[in-house]
Amino acid sequence: MIIADAKDVKQALSAISKREGKKQNTTPYLQVSVEGQACTLRLSDGEWHDVSVTLDVERDAKLKPRRMILPTGLLHAALKPVTKRGVEFKLGEAAGKRPFWVGDLQTTVTPGTNMPKPDEWECVNTDEAVPWFTIPAGDLQELLADVSFAVSDDYTRPILTAVYLAVKRNRLTAVATDTYRLVTGSAKVKMGKRLAGYALLPALMLGNVKKALSTVAGGELVTVAAVRPGKSREDAKALSFTIGNRQVRGLCVEGAYVKYQKVVPEEGRTYQWRVNVEEARAALASLKPLADSDAKRVVGHLRGGAWHLSAMELGPDTDWVRAEIATSTIAIPAEVIASEESEFTHAFNGEYLLDYLDTLDGGKVTIETDGPLNELRCSCGKRGLYVLMPMQVMA
């Protein structure tokens, strides 16, 4: 018999069953592992990913270390009425059955032929993982928030659905792209035995890591371990994140990531200007209703010490022609750093630029490009680089 507070069990079950990510495999069963005075609840899709929470419990000395499988639906239903601490959760095993109690409510589970056996439970094997790096939870949470919005949701190209993580010289670099935009960021880490390497963090594991990070203090250290296909390989086959009493682990996306360094600027661009983040954010937000009807297109005019942003609302298709219904223009002050001409016009996806600005706390953002057919490159202080592909300027 093991005994725990039902509120703790409910929170733990909720933390691992409400999975985040755009594509996921779920399981109706929960693995309960008991060893010493600790109980680990684990959900697994059997191949790619699993996430677990470890709780301190009271255990009957007669109960040997063991693993049991329980239906998650029954646990959710039994724990649903629990709203405060002080209600006991008890789990036992007798005559092949698995009774558990939530307060006075008893539920007995009889293992069926379709339930996995504890010894056959397939979880991602990270036993061969070696420490890769440690990083404060707050730094990792900020870094992942800075780049994750640019991850692709096109699963026909799985590499683009992952966040690229690379460690070198005590520096963690994170990159995400959907080919229309690209964002980079970095943070200081303490490296483990592996001097360098990279991993492609899949969307499902990314969501669960972000969720686990939100439950711990920013200064708490997160340990990341990696499994590699071979001693001479720098790519990670699987990752394990230990965050407080939670562990998130899973297989990485396989393959070579895009050569993002080719779009990182090495020198000054032809056109450069700097604007206030809050002013640019407010302007793009006000133009969004109009831009949505025109493929989210926003046209920028750099002239007279200001960045004029405009968007038009288009009517429905009529004989392959869409009539212009309304146009709105907003001018915000701009510090022009470099410009070959007195006026410069370009177009871009306003929603994509707004996504980037929403990750910034304020200050000034520097925008640069080589021309209307070239990408926009944005930077703000020590934050990473954001690259946004151009759109056609309509006549």
Backbone torsions as a table, in degrees:
resi	resn	phi	psi	omega
1	MET	NA	132.6	172.0
2	ILE	-118.2	146.7	-176.7
3	ILE	-128.3	134.2	177.4
4	ALA	-147.8	168.7	174.8
5	ASP	-76.6	127.5	-176.4
6	ALA	-60.4	-30.8	178.8
7	LYS	-65.3	-39.5	177.6
8	ASP	-64.6	-42.2	179.8
9	VAL	-65.3	-41.6	179.5
10	LYS	-62.3	-44.5	179.6
11	GLN	-65.5	-39.9	179.7
12	ALA	-65.5	-43.6	179.8
13	LEU	-64.5	-40.4	178.8
14	SER	-64.7	-38.2	-176.9
15	ALA	-65.2	-31.3	-176.0
16	ILE	-102.2	-15.5	-177.4
17	SER	-95.4	-24.8	176.5
18	LYS	-85.2	77.8	-174.3
19	ARG	-76.9	144.9	176.2
20	GLU	-105.4	165.3	-179.5
21	GLY	121.8	153.3	-174.2
22	LYS	-81.7	-20.0	178.2
23	LYS	-141.5	132.8	-175.6
24	GLN	-155.6	155.2	171.4
25	ASN	-111.4	134.7	-178.5
26	THR	-118.2	162.6	178.8
27	THR	-128.3	143.4	178.7
28	PRO	-83.2	2.8	-175.9
29	TYR	-120.2	150.2	-179.3
30	LEU	-119.1	136.0	175.4
31	GLN	-96.1	127.8	177.7
32	VAL	-112.8	117.5	179.7
33	SER	-110.6	129.4	-179.4
34	VAL	-119.0	124.7	177.3
35	GLU	-152.3	125.5	-176.1
36	GLY	63.3	-137.0	177.7
37	GLN	-102.3	31.6	-179.8
38	ALA	-126.9	142.1	177.8
39	CYS	-126.6	126.5	-178.7
40	THR	-110.8	125.5	175.2
41	LEU	-99.9	128.2	-175.9
42	ARG	-136.3	133.2	170.0
43	LEU	-109.8	141.8	-179.5
44	SER	-145.1	145.9	173.0
45	ASP	-89.7	5.3	173.9
46	GLY	87.1	-11.9	-176.7
47	GLU	-144.6	-53.0	-168.1
48	TRP	-95.7	-32.5	-164.7
49	HIS	-155.6	141.2	166.4
50	ASP	-147.1	157.4	-178.1
51	VAL	-140.6	141.0	-174.3
52	SER	-141.4	158.9	175.1
53	VAL	-132.4	134.8	179.2
54	THR	-107.7	129.5	-179.8
55	LEU	-116.7	148.7	171.6
56	ASP	-83.0	130.5	-176.9
57	VAL	-136.6	167.9	169.7
58	GLU	-95.3	132.9	-176.4
59	ARG	-128.9	136.4	175.4
60	ASP	-64.6	130.8	-178.1
61	ALA	-59.9	-23.7	-179.2
62	LYS	-77.4	-17.4	-177.8
63	LEU	-83.0	114.4	-179.9
64	LYS	-74.6	156.2	174.8
65	PRO	-54.1	130.4	-176.1
66	ARG	-156.2	170.0	174.9
67	ARG	-124.8	137.7	179.3
68	MET	-130.6	154.3	178.3
69	ILE	-113.6	128.7	179.8
70	LEU	-128.7	147.9	175.5
71	PRO	-71.7	126.6	-178.0
72	THR	-66.6	-32.0	-178.9
73	GLY	-61.1	-42.9	178.7
74	LEU	-65.1	-40.1	179.3
75	LEU	-64.3	-45.1	178.5
76	HIS	-58.6	-45.3	-178.0
77	ALA	-64.0	-42.1	-178.4
78	ALA	-70.1	-33.4	-176.5
79	LEU	-88.2	-11.7	-175.7
80	LYS	-55.6	-41.7	-178.7
81	PRO	-70.8	-13.3	-175.7
82	VAL	-73.4	118.7	-179.2
83	THR	-119.8	-11.8	-178.8
84	LYS	-145.4	167.6	-179.0
85	ARG	-75.6	163.6	177.3
86	GLY	107.4	-7.9	177.5
87	VAL	-94.7	128.8	-177.2
88	GLU	-80.0	139.7	168.6
89	PHE	-113.2	124.3	-179.8
90	LYS	-125.9	140.1	-179.3
91	LEU	-132.4	131.3	179.6
92	GLY	-137.0	-175.0	177.3
93	GLU	-151.3	127.8	-177.8
94	ALA	-151.3	131.2	177.2
95	ALA	51.6	41.1	177.3
96	GLY	79.4	-7.1	178.3
97	LYS	-100.3	160.9	-176.4
98	ARG	-125.8	90.0	177.7
99	PRO	-81.7	143.1	170.7
100	PHE	-137.8	150.9	-176.9
101	TRP	-121.7	138.5	168.6
102	VAL	-121.3	100.0	-170.4
103	GLY	66.0	-124.1	-179.9
104	ASP	-92.8	-4.9	-178.4
105	LEU	-84.1	120.0	179.3
106	GLN	-106.6	134.8	175.2
107	THR	-128.2	132.5	-179.5
108	THR	-114.9	127.4	-179.8
109	VAL	-103.8	125.8	175.2
110	THR	-105.6	112.9	-177.4
111	PRO	-55.3	129.2	178.5
112	GLY	-100.1	172.5	-178.2
113	THR	-68.2	-22.3	-178.5
114	ASN	-90.3	-2.6	178.8
115	MET	-84.6	138.8	177.8
116	PRO	-67.0	148.7	176.8
117	LYS	-85.0	146.3	-177.2
118	PRO	-54.3	-40.3	-177.1
119	ASP	-76.5	-13.8	-179.9
120	GLU	-101.9	1.0	-177.8
121	TRP	-63.7	123.3	-177.9
122	GLU	-97.7	117.2	174.9
123	CYS	-122.9	161.8	178.4
124	VAL	-63.7	125.6	-176.7
125	ASN	-86.8	110.7	176.6
126	THR	-117.2	24.8	179.8
127	ASP	-62.9	-28.4	-179.2
128	GLU	-91.3	8.0	-178.7
129	ALA	-68.5	142.0	175.4
130	VAL	-117.1	148.1	179.7
131	PRO	-55.7	129.2	179.7
132	TRP	-100.6	-53.2	177.2
133	PHE	-163.0	162.6	171.9
134	THR	-121.7	148.3	-176.5
135	ILE	-154.0	142.6	175.3
136	PRO	-59.6	140.8	-176.0
137	ALA	-57.9	-38.9	-179.1
138	GLY	-63.5	-40.1	179.8
139	ASP	-66.7	-42.0	179.8
140	LEU	-68.3	-39.4	178.9
141	GLN	-62.1	-43.7	179.6
142	GLU	-66.4	-41.1	-178.9
143	LEU	-63.9	-46.4	-179.4
144	LEU	-66.4	-35.3	177.4
145	ALA	-66.4	-33.7	-178.6
146	ASP	-67.7	-27.9	-173.0
147	VAL	-114.4	-22.7	-169.3
148	SER	-66.6	-23.2	-178.2
149	PHE	-67.0	-18.7	-177.8
150	ALA	-94.7	4.1	178.8
151	VAL	-68.0	139.7	-180.0
152	SER	-75.9	150.5	173.1
153	ASP	-109.1	17.1	178.4
154	ASP	-92.4	101.3	-174.4
155	TYR	-81.5	3.0	169.6
156	THR	-76.7	-14.0	175.1
157	ARG	-126.5	77.3	-170.6
158	PRO	-59.2	-29.6	-179.1
159	ILE	-60.7	-36.1	-178.4
160	LEU	-77.4	-9.3	176.6
161	THR	-87.3	1.0	-177.7
162	ALA	-110.8	159.3	171.4
163	VAL	-97.1	127.5	179.3
164	TYR	-81.6	123.6	177.5
165	LEU	-117.5	128.5	178.6
166	ALA	-135.8	137.7	179.9
167	VAL	-120.6	129.9	177.8
168	LYS	-157.3	131.3	177.7
169	ARG	53.0	49.9	177.2
170	ASN	58.0	32.3	178.0
171	ARG	-134.1	126.6	177.9
172	LEU	-98.6	124.1	177.1
173	THR	-109.6	134.1	177.9
174	ALA	-121.3	137.4	-178.3
175	VAL	-137.5	141.0	174.1
176	ALA	-142.6	143.7	178.8
177	THR	-155.5	148.4	171.2
178	ASP	-118.0	16.6	-178.7
179	THR	80.1	-18.8	176.0
180	TYR	-92.6	-20.7	179.4
181	ARG	-153.4	158.6	-179.6
182	LEU	-146.2	137.8	179.7
183	VAL	-134.4	140.5	177.9
184	THR	-125.5	156.1	176.1
185	GLY	-158.0	165.3	-179.7
186	SER	-150.7	159.1	178.8
187	ALA	-152.6	154.6	179.8
188	LYS	-80.6	136.8	179.0
189	VAL	-135.0	168.2	171.4
190	LYS	-107.4	116.2	-173.4
191	MET	-78.3	152.1	176.6
192	GLY	-92.2	-145.2	-176.3
193	LYS	-68.8	-33.7	179.4
194	ARG	-76.9	123.0	-175.9
195	LEU	-74.0	-30.2	-178.6
196	ALA	-153.5	166.6	177.6
197	GLY	159.9	173.2	178.9
198	TYR	-145.0	162.8	179.0
199	ALA	-149.7	151.2	175.3
200	LEU	-107.8	102.8	-175.2
201	LEU	-81.3	112.7	-176.6
202	PRO	-69.4	159.7	-173.9
203	ALA	-59.8	-40.7	-178.4
204	LEU	-63.1	-46.9	179.1
205	MET	-67.5	-36.6	177.5
206	LEU	-57.3	-46.5	-179.6
207	GLY	-62.8	-41.2	-180.0
208	ASN	-72.0	-32.5	175.2
209	VAL	-65.2	-45.5	179.3
210	LYS	-61.4	-39.1	179.8
211	LYS	-66.8	-42.7	178.9
212	ALA	-65.8	-36.8	179.9
213	LEU	-63.5	-29.7	-178.3
214	SER	-72.6	-8.5	-176.7
215	THR	-99.5	-4.0	-177.4
216	VAL	-121.0	163.7	178.5
217	ALA	-69.2	150.7	-176.4
218	GLY	-62.4	-26.8	-177.9
219	GLY	-87.9	-6.3	-179.5
220	GLU	-71.3	135.6	-176.6
221	LEU	-78.0	136.9	174.8
222	VAL	-105.4	130.3	178.2
223	THR	-103.0	127.3	178.6
224	VAL	-115.4	124.1	178.4
225	ALA	-115.9	153.9	-175.4
226	ALA	-132.7	146.1	171.7
227	VAL	-109.2	128.5	-176.9
228	ARG	-114.0	146.9	-178.9
229	PRO	-63.6	-27.3	-178.6
230	GLY	-162.1	162.5	-176.6
231	LYS	-62.9	-31.1	-177.1
232	SER	-90.4	-1.8	-177.6
233	ARG	-91.3	141.9	178.3
234	GLU	-100.8	-12.8	-179.9
235	ASP	-84.0	146.3	-178.9
236	ALA	-93.8	135.5	177.2
237	LYS	-85.0	-34.7	-179.9
238	ALA	-149.9	155.6	179.3
239	LEU	-128.5	151.2	175.5
240	SER	-133.7	121.9	178.1
241	PHE	-107.0	121.0	174.6
242	THR	-103.5	112.1	-173.8
243	ILE	-126.8	101.3	-175.3
244	GLY	61.8	-126.8	179.1
245	ASN	-94.8	13.9	-178.6
246	ARG	-113.7	149.6	176.4
247	GLN	-131.7	127.6	176.1
248	VAL	-117.5	124.8	-178.2
249	ARG	-144.0	154.3	-179.3
250	GLY	179.6	172.3	178.7
251	LEU	-79.3	146.3	178.1
252	CYS	-86.7	160.2	172.0
253	VAL	-71.1	134.7	-177.9
254	GLU	-91.7	147.4	176.2
255	GLY	128.1	173.8	179.3
256	ALA	-94.6	133.4	-178.6
257	TYR	-77.7	162.9	179.8
258	VAL	-63.9	151.3	179.7
259	LYS	-82.9	79.2	-173.5
260	TYR	-68.3	-20.3	-177.4
261	GLN	-61.4	-21.6	-176.9
262	LYS	-66.8	-22.0	180.0
263	VAL	-102.4	2.4	177.0
264	VAL	-79.6	124.1	-176.2
265	PRO	-66.5	137.6	177.6
266	GLU	-102.7	-18.5	179.1
267	GLU	-151.2	177.8	-176.8
268	GLY	-61.8	150.0	178.9
269	ARG	-94.7	169.4	-178.8
270	THR	-66.0	-40.9	179.9
271	TYR	-120.4	128.2	179.1
272	GLN	-140.4	134.8	175.2
273	TRP	-150.2	162.2	-175.6
274	ARG	-131.6	133.0	-179.3
275	VAL	-132.9	162.4	177.0
276	ASN	-73.5	133.3	-176.9
277	VAL	-60.9	-46.3	-177.2
278	GLU	-64.9	-39.5	179.8
279	GLU	-67.3	-42.0	179.0
280	ALA	-66.3	-39.8	179.7
281	ARG	-63.1	-44.4	-179.6
282	ALA	-65.1	-40.1	-179.3
283	ALA	-64.5	-46.9	-179.0
284	LEU	-67.0	-35.9	178.8
285	ALA	-64.8	-37.8	-179.9
286	SER	-73.1	-26.0	179.6
287	LEU	-86.6	-13.6	-172.7
288	LYS	-56.7	-42.9	-179.3
289	PRO	-58.7	-35.8	178.5
290	LEU	-77.0	-43.0	-176.6
291	ALA	-63.9	-29.3	-178.5
292	ASP	-60.3	-28.5	-179.9
293	SER	-81.6	-9.5	-177.7
294	ASP	-123.9	50.9	178.9
295	ALA	55.5	30.3	177.9
296	LYS	64.8	22.6	-176.9
297	ARG	-75.3	131.5	171.6
298	VAL	-124.5	133.2	-179.9
299	VAL	-103.5	131.0	178.7
300	GLY	-110.2	136.1	175.7
301	HIS	-121.5	118.2	178.6
302	LEU	-99.1	109.8	-179.9
303	ARG	-162.1	149.5	173.7
304	GLY	57.4	36.3	177.9
305	GLY	70.8	21.5	179.1
306	ALA	-144.3	154.3	176.0
307	TRP	-108.1	106.6	-177.4
308	HIS	-90.0	119.0	-179.5
309	LEU	-108.8	132.8	-178.7
310	SER	-138.6	152.1	176.7
311	ALA	-145.0	148.9	-179.8
312	MET	-120.7	147.9	175.0
313	GLU	-98.0	128.7	-178.7
314	LEU	-107.6	145.7	178.3
315	GLY	-81.3	-176.9	179.8
316	PRO	-69.0	161.2	178.6
317	ASP	-62.1	131.2	174.8
318	THR	-137.1	105.8	-177.7
319	ASP	53.3	45.7	177.2
320	TRP	67.0	14.2	178.6
321	VAL	-122.8	132.4	177.5
322	ARG	-110.4	116.8	-176.5
323	ALA	-76.6	143.7	176.7
324	GLU	-79.2	124.1	-178.6
325	ILE	-95.4	-44.4	-177.3
326	ALA	-154.0	153.7	175.9
327	THR	-132.9	137.1	178.6
328	SER	-126.4	138.8	-178.6
329	THR	-131.6	136.2	177.2
330	ILE	-130.4	133.7	178.9
331	ALA	-109.7	132.0	175.7
332	ILE	-124.0	144.7	-179.1
333	PRO	-58.4	140.7	180.0
334	ALA	-136.7	136.5	173.4
335	GLU	-92.8	107.3	-177.8
336	VAL	-81.6	118.6	-178.8
337	ILE	-91.7	-41.1	179.8
338	ALA	-151.9	137.8	178.2
339	SER	-163.1	124.5	-179.7
340	GLU	-75.5	-23.5	-178.2
341	GLU	-126.5	159.9	-179.1
342	SER	-70.9	-25.9	177.4
343	GLU	-131.7	146.1	-179.0
344	PHE	-145.8	130.0	-177.6
345	THR	-120.7	137.3	179.4
346	HIS	-151.4	167.6	178.9
347	ALA	-136.3	150.8	-177.0
348	PHE	-157.2	169.6	176.7
349	ASN	-79.7	109.6	-175.9
350	GLY	-64.2	-36.1	-179.8
351	GLU	-66.2	-38.4	179.8
352	TYR	-65.7	-39.3	177.5
353	LEU	-69.4	-35.8	177.9
354	LEU	-64.8	-37.0	176.3
355	ASP	-56.7	-42.6	-179.7
356	TYR	-68.7	-45.4	-178.8
357	LEU	-61.9	-30.6	179.4
358	ASP	-68.2	-17.4	177.8
359	THR	-86.0	-9.5	-176.8
360	LEU	-94.7	146.6	-178.9
361	ASP	-85.3	-14.9	-177.4
362	GLY	144.4	-164.1	179.6
363	GLY	89.1	-152.0	-177.6
364	LYS	-114.2	140.0	175.5
365	VAL	-112.4	132.4	179.0
366	THR	-97.4	129.3	-179.2
367	ILE	-120.2	135.9	-178.8
368	GLU	-145.0	153.1	179.1
369	THR	-162.4	165.5	177.6
370	ASP	-99.6	-7.2	-179.3
371	GLY	163.4	174.2	-176.1
372	PRO	-64.4	-20.2	179.0
373	LEU	-99.9	7.0	179.8
374	ASN	-108.4	160.2	-178.2
375	GLU	-68.9	153.6	170.9
376	LEU	-88.9	138.4	178.0
377	ARG	-122.0	122.0	-173.7
378	CYS	-117.4	142.6	177.4
379	SER	-148.0	153.0	-179.1
380	CYS	-145.5	105.6	178.9
381	GLY	59.1	-131.3	-179.3
382	LYS	-89.8	3.2	178.4
383	ARG	-70.6	166.3	-175.8
384	GLY	-71.5	-179.5	-178.8
385	LEU	-90.5	142.4	175.0
386	TYR	-122.5	126.2	-178.3
387	VAL	-116.5	129.2	-176.4
388	LEU	-126.1	125.0	-178.7
389	MET	-68.4	148.9	-178.5
390	PRO	-78.8	162.8	170.9
391	MET	-119.9	160.8	-179.3
392	GLN	-71.3	135.6	175.4
393	VAL	-81.4	116.4	-177.5
394	MET	-75.6	140.1	-179.3
395	ALA	-71.4	NA	NA
